[in-house]
Amino acid sequence: MSKASKDLDISPIFQPITINKLEIKNRIAMSPMNCNFTDPDHYMSRQQMAYYAARAKGGTGLIITEAQAVSEHPIADTYRKYNNPFLTNYKYVPTQSNFVEHVKSFGAKIFAQLFTGPGRQGSNDLGAAGIVAASAIPWESQIEKMINGVTDDVIKAGARLAGYHGDIPPLSDFDKFLEFAQKIPMLHLVGQTPREITKEEINILVKDMGTGAKVAKLCGYDGVEVHACHGYLVHTFLSERSNQRKDEYGGSFENRIRFMLELIRSARRAVGPDYPVGVRFSAAEDLPGGYTAETAAKMAKRCQEEGADFINLSHGSYEAMSDFLPNTEGQVIDKAAIIKAAVTIPVMCPSVHNPENVVDVLKNGKADIVQQGRQQICDPDWVNKVMNRRFDDIIKCTRCNRGCILRFVAMLPVRCVRNPRTGQEEFIDEYMKRPILPIKQKVWHEVQELTEKNPSEIWEYTEEEMIKAVTVE
Ligand SMILES: Cc1cc2nc3c(=O)[nH]c(=O)nc-3n(C[C@H](O)[C@H](O)[C@H](O)COP(=O)(O)O)c2cc1C
């Protein structure tokens, strides 16, 4: 154990924090991460239940789920290979509520991340419709922003998996390589040209966001988060790099954030004032013509004014993969501090794995909550180990990406090269056997309230079907 760890004052990590009216027991959140565990028909799987339960059991205060689809409109469906869970419809409620109950029984709070589709980072070859974005501009891969582990061998393996058996130019000859990558959209190394999304389509997604938020609340999630990060559809509106629209969704700052604010308002309308609603966007772009942390701070302020209860930061996009999945510790901390200074609601900073750095962020007010992604994949017990000062027992994520994101891109379920238990949680008894909790009546009251208030809005189901949907066996 290093001297620094031995003397570390860990108390900032274990201070509870309140988001809207919800108390979270500590300052560690698990970042949203799609691990390819969802059942093929978009229902939560047993493996998902056990995987998230492991992180809850390990002490993580807040779990934010992977991106979950709120819309089944074809424009939101150009991403199928990644098989996101769905919150689009009543029929997902029974499995989802069982999932939520399971994770919560291990002591964590859980938010659902709500996703309106991949935008230009989807693929024309994967879904029913062509890809759409703020404007008809493809994303551009940047060689200097590659993540750890992307080597010629890995590219070759991915290409073979995608059924391509021809020659592959080396990454060092990047222009030629990009030309080749056009042939294999499955590799996601080069963008296709999207079509500009119409206002009618924007309105559909805004409405679907409300439905998704309502369904999430009914399933028992403790809060929801609007996904506006990582270069996907909503992000393309935020940036002048990707938004050159001439209508009220492009041009000025206020126009570029309009879609994101509409989504936040739609979620808020659906769940009422007392329920946590937040948003995740990239803290900056660090690319020519991209937005800065100062602009992101203005965005955060506007989101707060429009009713967001928290700001969850991330970084990067497919154009800047090593910002999205940082190769080094703490890349977003300074940006988080700039953004936090602009708002009074809690701000979450991603990608801080080392206990000393986590304490530094919290103690010095650079963010209110620290989020860990790959570190939580690698060691579900990070929080409990820190709480018990077992610093040397932490299985440290090396940001190698081999078991997680590189397998994910190859459509394989996530594993971790440092922890053989990751991805196999459904076969580990302690994560499947849950404490038995009494059924709460609250959910049923909520359904009654909703039906009374909005008889014709989204609740097109009979009372009998609803009872079936919320009944816990
Ligand atoms: C396998 C994998 C899947 C991810 N899926 C999502 C996602 O669904 N939504 C999202 O906002 N971020 C997603 N991310 C990004 C993470 O939330 C996080 O921002 C990123 O991994 C950086 O944090 P880290 O260095 O702690 O891993 C994903 C990351 C990984 C590794």
The ligand as an SDF file (V2000), in Angstrom:
LIG
                    3D

 31 33  0  0  0  0  0  0  0  0999 V2000
  -18.3070   -1.4870  -22.9670 C   0  0  0  0  0  0  0  0  0  0  0  0
  -18.6860   -0.0410  -22.8270 C   0  0  0  0  0  0  0  0  0  0  0  0
  -19.9750    0.3640  -23.1370 C   0  0  0  0  0  0  0  0  0  0  0  0
  -20.3710    1.7130  -22.9710 C   0  0  0  0  0  0  0  0  0  0  0  0
  -21.6830    2.0540  -23.1910 N   0  0  0  0  0  0  0  0  0  0  0  0
  -22.1040    3.3080  -22.8730 C   0  0  0  0  0  0  0  0  0  0  0  0
  -23.4940    3.6350  -22.8780 C   0  0  0  0  0  0  0  0  0  0  0  0
  -24.3710    2.8040  -23.1360 O   0  0  0  0  0  0  0  0  0  0  0  0
  -23.8370    4.9240  -22.5730 N   0  0  0  0  0  0  0  0  0  0  0  0
  -22.8970    5.8860  -22.2470 C   0  0  0  0  0  0  0  0  0  0  0  0
  -23.2660    7.0320  -21.9790 O   0  0  0  0  0  0  0  0  0  0  0  0
  -21.5820    5.5700  -22.1800 N   0  0  0  0  0  0  0  0  0  0  0  0
  -21.1570    4.3190  -22.4750 C   0  0  0  0  0  0  0  0  0  0  0  0
  -19.8300    3.9970  -22.3330 N   0  0  0  0  0  0  0  0  0  0  0  0
  -18.8630    5.0210  -21.8370 C   0  0  0  0  0  0  0  0  0  0  0  0
  -18.7250    4.9600  -20.3070 C   0  0  0  0  0  0  0  0  0  0  0  0
  -19.9320    5.3210  -19.6770 O   0  0  0  0  0  0  0  0  0  0  0  0
  -17.5940    5.8810  -19.7810 C   0  0  0  0  0  0  0  0  0  0  0  0
  -17.9190    7.2210  -20.0370 O   0  0  0  0  0  0  0  0  0  0  0  0
  -16.2460    5.5560  -20.4020 C   0  0  0  0  0  0  0  0  0  0  0  0
  -16.0060    4.1640  -20.3440 O   0  0  0  0  0  0  0  0  0  0  0  0
  -15.1040    6.2960  -19.7020 C   0  0  0  0  0  0  0  0  0  0  0  0
  -15.0250    5.9640  -18.3400 O   0  0  0  0  0  0  0  0  0  0  0  0
  -13.9550    4.8890  -17.7800 P   0  0  0  0  0  0  0  0  0  0  0  0
  -12.5910    5.3790  -18.1640 O   0  0  0  0  0  0  0  0  0  0  0  0
  -14.1890    4.8760  -16.3070 O   0  0  0  0  0  0  0  0  0  0  0  0
  -14.2390    3.5760  -18.4340 O   0  0  0  0  0  0  0  0  0  0  0  0
  -19.4180    2.6690  -22.5170 C   0  0  0  0  0  0  0  0  0  0  0  0
  -18.1170    2.2370  -22.2060 C   0  0  0  0  0  0  0  0  0  0  0  0
  -17.7470    0.9090  -22.3380 C   0  0  0  0  0  0  0  0  0  0  0  0
  -16.3710    0.4860  -21.9310 C   0  0  0  0  0  0  0  0  0  0  0  0
  1  2  1  0
  2  3  1  0
  2 30  2  0
  3  4  2  0
  4  5  1  0
  4 28  1  0
  5  6  2  0
  6  7  1  0
  6 13  1  0
  7  8  2  0
  7  9  1  0
  9 10  1  0
 10 11  2  0
 10 12  1  0
 12 13  2  0
 13 14  1  0
 14 15  1  0
 14 28  1  0
 15 16  1  0
 16 17  1  0
 16 18  1  0
 18 19  1  0
 18 20  1  0
 20 21  1  0
 20 22  1  0
 22 23  1  0
 23 24  1  0
 24 25  2  0
 24 26  1  0
 24 27  1  0
 28 29  2  0
 29 30  1  0
 30 31  1  0
M  END
$$$$
